[in-house]
């Protein structure tokens, strides 16, 4: 399905237009909107569309009642004829003063020329937290919903081993991550190895020893870059044991706030 609608709240209707291939990203907005507006007021196919419902009929009803149209601009949505029909119809409604039209840039794809005079939200460059907060500023409320999609992560990691060196690479998949600080958890003494950021002349190291790690176990060396983590520009750390030493990195954590470190899924690559 290429579009979702939201029900009215305070005289406002919200219509989310996107391609199904971007659903994992769009749900990061749909769920907080659901929590803000209430489940009975938010239309999202994961919990609202039942077998036998008329998709086109619901889409047309949503467009006719919408006062806010959120268009998730991506390579996928720009290639979709269904999404194109949605945003072009919404643009006509905007011209008549019937709704507010807000594009949300998801990836490096350019905003269509006809929309370049329209102010847009830049998820790709500003990151999820900032953009989601901007969207929620439009529609505020309070309700609870358990996400149907779990395990979403914007950061993926890979590792390679060459001789004694272990190289771990972190990538931002969808959008910018303002904090580029990672913790390398190990049961080895921190004096047994060196860490360095590949291609970076300077970085900040912070040791956590004797169980003083975020999860209260083992040791951890935190490595911080002065720049954000941006899609297409990986953060690569090389771990080299000192002579005669062996080092095992048990896991990698990403610092998401002052007191919260989130595990990074690592695969061999």
N, C-alpha and C positions, 0 to 999 in steps of 0.2 A: 504494500500500500504506500502511496506517495504522499499522502497528506493526513493531518489530524486536526480535529477541531476541539475547541474548549468551550464549555458552557458559560453562561452569563454570570457575572458577579459584580455587583455595584453598577449595573448598567453596561458592563463591558463584556465583549465576546472576543476570545483570542483564537486565532487560527494559526496552526503551525504547519508550514509548507516545507516539505523536504523529500528527498529520495530515500527509499528503504535501505539503501546501502550505507546511509549515514545514521541509521537509527540508533546505534550505540552511543553516538555523540548527542543526538537530539534528546535521547532519554535523560541525559544529565540536566536538561532544562525542563522536560515534561514532568519529571518526578517532583522537583521543587515547586513547580506551578500547581501540581496536584495537591501538595502539602499546604500550599498557600490558599487555594481556592476551595478545597474539599472534593472528595471523589465523585460525588453526584453532580458536580459542576464542571468537571474536566473530562473532555472526550479525547481518549488516547487508545489506539487500537489494541494495545496489550491487555487492557482491562475493560474496554467499552464495546468493541465490535464483536458481535456474536455471529455464528454461522447463519447465513440467510439474509443478513443485513444488506441493503443496497448501498454500495460504496459511493457511487456517483451521486445518488440521491442525498446521502449525508454530506458529501463534499459541497454540493450546491446549496444545501440548507445552511451549512456553516459559513460559506462565503457571503450569502445574502444577509446574514445576521452579524457578521464580524465587524467589530470596531477597531480591532488591532490585528494586523497581519504580520507574522514573523516568517521571513523567508530565509531559510538556511542555504546560503550560496556556496556551492561546491562544484567540483568537476562532475560529480554524479547528478546533482540536481539540475545543472545547466544542460545536461545531455538528455534529460527526461522530458518528453512531450507533455505528460500529465502535469508535471510541476510547472512547466512553461505556461500551460493553460491557466493554472491556478494564479500564478503571480501576475500574469497579464490582465486577467479579470479583476484581480485585486487592485492593480494599478489604475484601472478605469474607475473603480469605486473610489479610490483615493482622489482622483481628479474631480469627482463630484462632491468631495468633502464628506464621504460616508465612512471612511476608516483611516487609521494611521498605518502606514506601511513602513516596516523596519527590516531591512536586510541584515543578516548576520553572516559575516564572512568566516567560513569554516576552514578553508585551505587556501593555497596561493592563487586560486582562480580569480581572475579579474571580475569586478562588479560589472554587470552588463551596462553598456553605454547609456541606455535609457534611464538607468537608476543612479548614475554617477552624481546627479544633483541631489540625491536623497542621502541624508545622514545615515550611516550604518554602524553596527557594532562589529568590532574586529576581534573575533575569537582567536583567529590564527596568531595575531601579534600580541594580544593582551592577555591570553590565557583564560581558562575556564572560570576561575573564581571571580575575576573582575567582570566578565561578560555575563555570567549567571546573576551576579548581584545587580547589574544594570537591568536585566530582564525582570527580576523580581521587584525592582523599584516601581515598575509599571503595575504589577498586580500583587498586592500584599494580602496575606491572610494566615490562617493557622489550621492545619489538619495533618494527620499522620497517614502515610502509606508506605508499605514495605516494598522496596524496588523489586521489579520482576527481573531486572538484569543486574547480576552481581558480578563482582570481580573486575569492573572497569578500571583500566589503568592507562594513563597517558604515557607512562615510561616503561620501556622494555629494555632488558639487558642481555648481552651475550658475553661469552668468555672464550678465550683461546689460550692454549698452552704451547709455548715454544721453549724447549730446554727447561730451565728452572723458572723462567718468567711466566707469570699469569697476567694476561691482559683482559680487563673487564671494560666493556663499552656500554654506555647508557645512551639511549635515544629517546627524544620526545616524539611521539608518533603523530599526534594530531595538532597540538598547539604548544605555545610557549609555556615553560615552567619557570616562574620567577626565581625560585630557590634552586640553586645547583650545588647541593651539598649531599654527599653520600657517605655512609658509614660502612666500613668493612669489618665484619664481626669474625673473630677468630679465637680459638683456644690457645694459640701460640703467643708467647711473649711478644710485645710490640717491638722490642729491641732486636728481634730476630730477622726483621725484614725492612726493606725500603719501599716507599710508595712514591710515585711521581705521575704527574698528569702529562700525557703524551701531547706534544705540540704546544704546551703552555709554559712560558718562562717562570711564572709565579703562581702559587696557590697557597692555601692555608691548611695546615694539618692540626688536628686537635685529638690528642690521645684520651681514650676512656679505658681505664684498667681496673682489674680486681672486682668485677661485677658492677662497676659504675656505668654500665651501658644502658641504653633505653629499655632493654628487656631484662636488665638485671643479671645477665650472665656473661661469662667470658670476658674478652677484651675487644675493643673496637678502635680503629683509626678512622677518624672523620676527615674527609677531603672536601674542601670548598673552593669553588671557582668564583671569581668576581663578576662573571657574566651569567645571564640566564641560560637555561637549556632550551635551544631552539630546534624545531624540526629541520633535519638535514645537516645539523652541526653537532655530531656526537661528542660526549664527554668520555674520554678514554683514560683509564688509570692502569698503570703497570705496577705489579707487585713483584719484587725481586728479593728472594731470601739472601741473607748474608751467608758467607762461606761456611759450609758444614751444617747449615740449618735447614729445616724443612718447615714449610708454612702451609696451612690449610685454611682457606677462607670459607667459613660456614655459610654466610649469607651476606647480602648487601641490603642496606636500608636507605631510603630517601627521606631527607628531612623536609616535612611538609609544614611544620610550624615549630614554635619554640620547644614544645614538649612532646611532639608527635613525630615518630619516624615510621615510615611505611615500608614493608618489605618489597623488594623489586624481584620480579620473576626473571630468573636467569636461564638461558638455554645456550647450548654449545653452538658456536657459530664461527 
